[in-house]
Amino acid sequence: MSELFTSPLLRRALLEVVVVGAIGGVVGVHIIWRRLSFATMALTHVTLPGVVIASLLGINLILGSAAFGLVVVGVIVVLGRQRSLDDSTAVGVLLGGGFALGVLLMSAQDGFTKDLSSFLVGSLVTVSATDVWATLGVGLVIAALLAALHKELVASAFDRVGAEAQGYPVVLLDALVLVAIQSALVVTVPATGTILSVALLIGPAATARLWTDRVGTAMASAALIGAGCGLVGLWASQLWDLAAGGAVAVTCGIVFFVSLVASRLRPVASVVTA
């Protein structure tokens, strides 16, 4: 554990994983309450073509994936307004098609599989100072956005019809939530990759949801759970020489299932005590 604080390389990794864990937890609460888990998984997969295209053009990979992701968000919003298409159907098409496009582009370029494999599962211990600063900056922007629109976001999540009747721009709020998800995903890529990042975006929030029905409390709890899972996962990866991104994702899963069992046993324990 001491090496996490004494090694400059591991200190950067520690700060990165704690911050992305907290960001994932906060954004994840809106994912859970809006039932956007499948859409989030689609976004994690369709980010891959953006990474490949950015590499082909010689631009920053994170910026490339962010730009491509925003295009995908726009497509999801447009398709969601089509009455002839079910939301999950449209998202499913994007998931399969987008990821397949990324794989196709990778296979057409010699050496890309090795160079870009880290963007599938992350490379936490090699994050740069630029990655850490980008994560902090994006995290602050996301937190400010969610705090400023908290009332509107909660209202549109729980009572869409009522929010529309009050004049809230529901479609715009939906788009802003998707942008926040995509932004969180982009800064999570260096740590856990495009595939494993879904664990940090959904796991901590799902765990917090087992213990509270209050949105604010859930967001704070999910942020702490996400940061804690990041810390434990990084420590375990160094202790047992494991892939850091995978260790963080597995930790999120373990914490969720332990909480699920504990939350189910809680009423039984209360009756026995009484």
Secondary structure, DSSP 8 states (H G I E B T S, - for coil): -THHHH-HHHHHHHHHHHHHHHHHHHHHHHHHHTT-HHHHHHHHHHHHHHHHHHHHHTS-HHHHHHHHHHHHHHHHHHHHT-TTS-HHHHHHHHHHHHHHHHHHHHHTSTTHHHHHTHHHH--GGG--HHHHHHHHHHHHHHHHHHHHTHHHHHHHHH-HHHHHHTT--HHHHHHHHHHHHHHHHHHHHHHHHHHHHHHHHHHHHHHHHTT---HHHHHHHHHHHHHHHHHHHHHHHHHHT--HHHHHHHHHHHHHHHHHHHHHHHHHHHHHH-
